[in-house]
Amino acid sequence: GKGTVQNLSADALDGRDSASFASAADFLFAAVPADGANATGEGLAAASRSGEGTYTVRFGRDVSACSFTATASGGTPALTAVEPPAAAAKDTVTVHTADVTGPEDSAFHVQAVC
């Protein structure tokens, strides 16, 4: 038969109500090819390559209070770094890609969790 488990609620976790959990709108991402053109993603407004191993990613909202991760895709280079938004462009991050010898163009994924 069916039963219930004591002290277990599908609507809460560690005493937090599920309404306080992050919504899908709080997760933004972009998949950016090495040339910076034709990037795709959720909440993405635009992306471009601005120099060797340097990319500008603009989201459709203020991301200045978000946290960021970036991961190279497609192999080398293996190093990525994200600069958070500057005060003048709160919707834009800069992503750097490199190999062990220095800046290198690479496809990458960047995620913002707000």
URDADA-V743032 format. One record per residue. PHI is phi in degrees with one decimal (* if undefined). Layout:
BEGIN
phi->PHI
phi->PHI
END
This chain:
BEGIN
phi->*
phi->-91.4
phi->-144.4
phi->-121.8
phi->-103.9
phi->-65.2
phi->61.5
phi->-122.9
phi->-132.4
phi->-73.6
phi->-102.5
phi->-150.0
phi->-143.3
phi->49.7
phi->81.6
phi->-98.2
phi->-69.2
phi->-61.1
phi->-65.8
phi->-90.6
phi->-72.9
phi->-62.9
phi->-93.9
phi->-58.1
phi->-68.4
phi->-85.7
phi->-113.0
phi->-116.1
phi->-154.6
phi->-143.3
phi->-107.8
phi->-116.0
phi->-73.5
phi->-58.2
phi->-85.8
phi->79.2
phi->-92.1
phi->56.9
phi->-67.5
phi->-126.7
phi->163.6
phi->-108.0
phi->80.0
phi->-80.7
phi->-98.8
phi->-167.6
phi->-146.7
phi->-155.5
phi->-88.5
phi->-109.0
phi->173.3
phi->-58.5
phi->69.6
phi->-127.2
phi->-132.6
phi->-108.3
phi->-121.9
phi->-111.5
phi->-94.6
phi->-84.7
phi->-161.9
phi->-64.5
phi->-118.2
phi->-66.0
phi->-104.2
phi->-96.1
phi->-107.9
phi->-132.5
phi->-134.9
phi->-137.7
phi->-135.5
phi->-64.8
phi->-123.1
phi->88.0
phi->98.6
phi->-78.6
phi->-76.2
phi->-99.8
phi->-105.4
phi->-138.2
phi->-146.0
phi->-118.7
phi->-90.9
phi->-66.7
phi->-59.7
phi->-82.8
phi->-57.4
phi->-80.7
phi->-140.9
phi->-70.9
phi->-103.4
phi->-126.8
phi->-119.1
phi->-112.7
phi->-113.0
phi->-111.9
phi->-122.1
phi->-156.3
phi->-109.2
phi->-69.0
phi->-95.9
phi->141.7
phi->-54.9
phi->-151.8
phi->-63.3
phi->-158.3
phi->-67.1
phi->-155.9
phi->-116.9
phi->-126.5
phi->-126.2
phi->-118.2
phi->-115.6
phi->-109.8
END
